Amino acid sequence: MAKLASMKKSNHPLSSIEHQIEERDLVIIEDRGNISNWGQSFVSPNMIIVLVHQGWMRLDYDMQPMKIQPQDNLLFMPGHLIMTHEASDDYRASLLVISPEFLAYIRQMHPNHYHAEYHGSMVFQLTDSQYQTICACYKLLHDISLFFNERFKRVDV
């Protein structure tokens, strides 16, 4: 709870939409390199799944440096330290932000299938087929958000 309170005091762009995440449980954000406060650390209470479409970004996840590029899929678990450093001018990614309450709901519905293993890197390079499938899932979630706007919303920041 202290981490949540510290996030709300943060000037990070994701903290400015925290109320929307709490209301809707799941938010899709289209990032064009504009949600980063370069060089400032950020701890989110939410799970953030990033799908990189083009360009690159340098960042630290729990003080481990990484560079992400097209067709990378990142999984940021709640409560971990994220710090972005720089991105290419053409950087574009989709972020799926999931509230802790929705994660608990998923865990409750599927207790034997919900887990994440940390293997030193939370970056997964997708094949063309995997990338297209995940893009289709994001599009489906976006379409659902248009239909059920009170629970899901796509946000451009």
VENRAPE-V308828 format. One record per pair of residues at least 24 apart in sequence whose C-alpha atoms are under 10 Angstrom apart, sorted by the first residue. I is the first residue (numbers start at 0). J is the second residue. D is the distance in whole Angstrom. If there is no record, write none. Layout:
I_J_D ; I_J_D
This chain:
0_44_9 ; 1_44_10 ; 2_41_10 ; 2_42_7 ; 2_43_8 ; 2_44_7 ; 2_77_10 ; 2_78_7 ; 2_79_10 ; 3_42_8 ; 3_43_7 ; 3_44_6 ; 3_45_9 ; 3_78_9 ; 4_44_9 ; 5_41_9 ; 5_42_8 ; 5_43_9 ; 5_44_10 ; 6_41_7 ; 6_42_6 ; 6_43_6 ; 6_44_8 ; 7_43_9 ; 9_39_10 ; 9_40_10 ; 9_41_8 ; 9_42_9 ; 10_36_8 ; 10_39_10 ; 10_41_9 ; 11_35_7 ; 11_36_6 ; 11_37_10 ; 11_39_8 ; 11_40_9 ; 11_41_7 ; 11_42_10 ; 11_43_10 ; 12_36_8 ; 12_156_8 ; 13_41_9 ; 13_43_8 ; 13_96_9 ; 13_156_9 ; 14_41_9 ; 14_42_10 ; 14_43_8 ; 14_44_10 ; 15_156_10 ; 16_154_9 ; 16_156_9 ; 17_43_10 ; 17_44_10 ; 17_45_9 ; 17_96_10 ; 17_98_9 ; 19_98_10 ; 19_150_9 ; 19_151_9 ; 19_152_8 ; 19_154_9 ; 20_45_9 ; 20_96_7 ; 20_97_7 ; 20_98_6 ; 20_99_10 ; 20_101_10 ; 20_150_9 ; 20_151_9 ; 20_152_9 ; 21_45_10 ; 21_97_9 ; 21_98_6 ; 21_99_9 ; 21_100_8 ; 21_101_9 ; 21_150_10 ; 22_98_9 ; 22_149_8 ; 22_150_7 ; 22_151_9 ; 22_152_10 ; 23_97_9 ; 23_98_8 ; 23_101_9 ; 23_144_10 ; 23_147_10 ; 23_148_8 ; 23_149_7 ; 23_150_4 ; 23_151_5 ; 23_152_7 ; 24_96_8 ; 24_97_6 ; 24_98_5 ; 24_99_8 ; 24_100_7 ; 24_101_6 ; 24_102_9 ; 24_150_7 ; 24_151_7 ; 24_152_9 ; 25_95_7 ; 25_96_6 ; 25_97_5 ; 25_98_6 ; 25_99_10 ; 25_100_10 ; 25_101_8 ; 25_102_10 ; 25_140_9 ; 25_144_9 ; 25_150_7 ; 25_151_6 ; 25_152_7 ; 25_153_9 ; 26_94_8 ; 26_95_6 ; 26_96_5 ; 26_97_7 ; 26_98_9 ; 26_140_9 ; 26_141_9 ; 26_144_9 ; 26_150_9 ; 26_151_6 ; 26_152_5 ; 26_153_6 ; 26_154_7 ; 27_93_7 ; 27_94_6 ; 27_95_5 ; 27_96_6 ; 27_97_9 ; 27_137_8 ; 27_138_10 ; 27_140_8 ; 27_141_7 ; 27_144_9 ; 27_151_8 ; 27_152_7 ; 27_153_5 ; 27_154_6 ; 27_155_8 ; 28_92_8 ; 28_93_6 ; 28_94_5 ; 28_95_6 ; 28_96_8 ; 28_152_9 ; 28_153_6 ; 28_154_5 ; 28_155_6 ; 28_156_7 ; 29_91_7 ; 29_92_6 ; 29_93_5 ; 29_94_6 ; 29_95_9 ; 29_153_8 ; 29_154_7 ; 29_155_5 ; 29_156_7 ; 30_90_8 ; 30_91_6 ; 30_92_5 ; 30_93_6 ; 30_94_7 ; 30_154_9 ; 30_155_7 ; 30_156_7 ; 31_86_9 ; 31_87_10 ; 31_88_9 ; 31_89_8 ; 31_90_6 ; 31_91_5 ; 31_92_7 ; 31_93_9 ; 31_155_9 ; 31_156_8 ; 32_56_8 ; 32_83_10 ; 32_85_9 ; 32_86_7 ; 32_87_8 ; 32_88_8 ; 32_89_8 ; 32_90_6 ; 32_91_7 ; 32_92_8 ; 32_156_9 ; 33_86_10 ; 33_90_10 ; 33_91_10 ; 33_155_10 ; 33_156_7 ; 34_83_10 ; 34_155_10 ; 34_156_7 ; 35_82_8 ; 35_83_6 ; 35_84_8 ; 35_85_9 ; 35_86_9 ; 36_82_8 ; 36_83_7 ; 36_84_8 ; 36_85_9 ; 37_82_7 ; 37_83_5 ; 37_84_5 ; 37_85_7 ; 37_86_9 ; 38_81_10 ; 38_82_6 ; 38_83_6 ; 38_84_5 ; 38_85_8 ; 39_81_8 ; 39_82_6 ; 39_83_7 ; 39_84_8 ; 40_79_10 ; 40_80_6 ; 40_81_6 ; 40_82_4 ; 40_83_8 ; 40_84_10 ; 41_78_9 ; 41_79_8 ; 41_80_6 ; 41_81_5 ; 41_82_6 ; 41_83_9 ; 42_75_10 ; 42_76_10 ; 42_77_8 ; 42_78_6 ; 42_79_6 ; 42_80_5 ; 42_81_6 ; 42_82_9 ; 43_75_9 ; 43_76_8 ; 43_77_6 ; 43_78_5 ; 43_79_7 ; 43_80_8 ; 43_81_8 ; 43_96_10 ; 43_98_10 ; 44_76_8 ; 44_77_5 ; 44_78_5 ; 44_79_8 ; 44_96_10 ; 44_97_9 ; 44_98_7 ; 44_99_7 ; 45_75_8 ; 45_76_7 ; 45_77_5 ; 45_78_7 ; 45_79_10 ; 45_95_10 ; 45_96_6 ; 45_97_6 ; 45_98_5 ; 45_99_6 ; 45_100_9 ; 45_101_9 ; 45_102_9 ; 46_74_7 ; 46_75_6 ; 46_76_5 ; 46_77_5 ; 46_78_9 ; 46_79_9 ; 46_94_10 ; 46_95_8 ; 46_96_6 ; 46_97_5 ; 46_98_7 ; 46_99_7 ; 46_101_10 ; 46_102_8 ; 47_73_8 ; 47_74_6 ; 47_75_5 ; 47_76_7 ; 47_77_8 ; 47_93_10 ; 47_94_6 ; 47_95_6 ; 47_96_5 ; 47_97_6 ; 47_98_9 ; 48_72_7 ; 48_73_6 ; 48_74_5 ; 48_75_6 ; 48_76_9 ; 48_93_8 ; 48_94_6 ; 48_95_5 ; 48_96_7 ; 48_97_8 ; 48_121_10 ; 49_73_5 ; 49_74_7 ; 49_75_8 ; 49_92_7 ; 49_93_6 ; 49_94_5 ; 49_95_6 ; 49_96_9 ; 49_122_9 ; 50_74_9 ; 50_91_9 ; 50_92_5 ; 50_93_5 ; 50_94_6 ; 50_95_8 ; 50_122_10 ; 50_123_10 ; 50_124_10 ; 50_125_10 ; 50_130_8 ; 50_133_8 ; 50_134_8 ; 50_137_9 ; 51_90_8 ; 51_91_6 ; 51_92_4 ; 51_93_7 ; 51_94_9 ; 51_124_10 ; 51_130_9 ; 52_89_10 ; 52_90_8 ; 52_91_6 ; 52_92_5 ; 52_93_8 ; 52_130_9 ; 52_134_9 ; 53_87_9 ; 53_88_10 ; 53_89_7 ; 53_90_5 ; 53_91_5 ; 53_92_7 ; 54_86_7 ; 54_87_6 ; 54_88_7 ; 54_89_5 ; 54_90_4 ; 54_91_6 ; 54_92_9 ; 55_85_9 ; 55_86_6 ; 55_87_5 ; 55_88_9 ; 55_89_8 ; 55_90_6 ; 55_91_8 ; 55_92_9 ; 56_83_8 ; 56_84_8 ; 56_85_6 ; 56_86_4 ; 56_87_6 ; 56_88_10 ; 56_90_7 ; 56_91_9 ; 56_92_10 ; 57_82_9 ; 57_83_6 ; 57_84_5 ; 57_85_5 ; 57_86_6 ; 57_87_9 ; 58_82_6 ; 58_83_4 ; 58_84_5 ; 58_85_7 ; 58_86_9 ; 59_83_6 ; 59_84_8 ; 60_120_9 ; 60_121_9 ; 63_119_9 ; 63_120_8 ; 64_120_10 ; 65_120_9 ; 65_121_10 ; 65_122_9 ; 66_122_9 ; 67_122_8 ; 67_123_9 ; 67_124_9 ; 68_92_10 ; 68_122_10 ; 68_124_9 ; 69_124_8 ; 69_125_9 ; 69_130_9 ; 70_123_8 ; 70_124_6 ; 70_125_5 ; 70_126_7 ; 70_127_8 ; 70_129_9 ; 70_130_6 ; 70_131_9 ; 70_133_10 ; 70_134_10 ; 71_121_10 ; 71_122_6 ; 71_123_6 ; 71_124_5 ; 71_125_6 ; 71_126_9 ; 71_130_8 ; 72_121_8 ; 72_122_6 ; 72_123_5 ; 72_124_6 ; 72_125_7 ; 72_129_10 ; 72_130_8 ; 72_133_9 ; 73_120_9 ; 73_121_6 ; 73_122_5 ; 73_123_6 ; 73_124_9 ; 74_115_9 ; 74_117_10 ; 74_120_9 ; 74_121_5 ; 74_122_7 ; 74_123_8 ; 75_121_7 ; 75_122_9 ; 76_115_9 ; 76_117_10 ; 76_121_9 ; 77_102_10 ; 93_134_9 ; 93_137_8 ; 93_153_10 ; 93_155_10 ; 94_137_9 ; 94_153_10 ; 94_154_10 ; 95_137_8 ; 95_140_9 ; 95_153_9
